[in-house]
Amino acid sequence: MTSLTDRYVWAAARTLPEAQRAEFERELRERIGDASDALVETGSSPADAERAALTELGDPAALAAQYIDRPLQLIGPKYYLMWWRLLKLLYSIVLPIGAAGVLLGQLLSGADIGEAIGATVATAISIAVHLGFWTTLVFAVLERTPAEAGRRGIDAAWTLDMLPALPEPAKTSRLGELIGSLVFLGIFAGAIVWQQFGVVFHDGVREPIPLLEPALWSFWLPYFLALIALEILFAIALYSWGWNWWLAGANLVLNVAFTVPALWLFLTGQLITDEALEAMQWPWGNSGPVIVAIIVVVVIGVATWDVIDGGIKAYRAGRAVPSAAAGTATSGAKA
């Protein structure tokens, strides 16, 4: 053997634990020698045979990792699905709660809406990065520190009990959603019109006091009624076609078109009449700013979740289409 083999063996063995190097070097030299001898017998020169044998073995670091069964990926198949499920769970629970907490704190501290949203977005990005990094790091360490099966308590084998329930027939499920949406939107539109002539009891005198500022009828209230009409069309389209990325995009636009101006009117005092606030005896002591902050957080949270839920449903529907097409093609081939 020449210095070329010595260099290869050293490059491979240096990444192994000290206790395993001697045996590994002996086995590797024997393997190289056998491969070189076989090539010499076919007519190759010793130098060419040695080079060909070492080239066939490939990267010495990869060979050493294979020898001690050490993964060369960040997260291997053993823990990948567990890592992925945990990460999705953390993103769906910890991330929204953290962002909502920051938004609530910003509003309670007196920050304006732009500053509060900016701080919330920055914090949400930071939380997402930390959740992804530290969760991945933990599983990468677990992947590289062998332990007896079942010792960690996270090596449970998959069982049939883990199978998810079958989804409801899409058209039947969508019909219920359509009816619920139409009823809610109809009540919402009716309430906007009715409140103009509604009655609030104040100081024992029955007098009609509109909840929303009458001046909003010049633009904003017709604007919101038009949005409700578009929401009705959206609900009908959703029933007819099911979720797709076009409808998910429309859902995002409708949520932004309603949430942003509604919150702006609410926070600038243009939404509710002074008479209605007086009838409700607003503000309710020191709890006024807290209630306002809670309302803002809830409205933003509901709109955000509706957008996320629409995106998830569109993604799932998109993945289901190829599977259904494949199943149809297979059935046709069998026929």
Buried (B, 14 or more C-beta within 10 A) or exposed (E): EEEEBEEBBEBBBEBBEEEEBEEBBEEBBEEBBEBBEEBBEEEBEEEEBBBBBBEEBEEBBBBBBEBEEBBEEEBBEBBBEBBEEBBEEBBEEBBBEBBBEBBBBBBBEEBEBEEBBEBBEEBBEEBBEEBEEEBBEEBBEBBEEEEEEEEEEEBEEEEEEEEEEEEEEEEEEBEEEBEEBBEEBEEEBEEBEEBEEBEBEBEEEEEEBBBBBEEBBEEBBEEBBEBBEBBBEBBEBBBEEBBBEEBBBBBBEBBEBBBEBBBEBBBEEBBBBEBBBEBBEEEEEEEEEEEBBBBBBEBBBEBBEBBBEBBEBBEEBEEEEEEEEEEEEEEEEEE
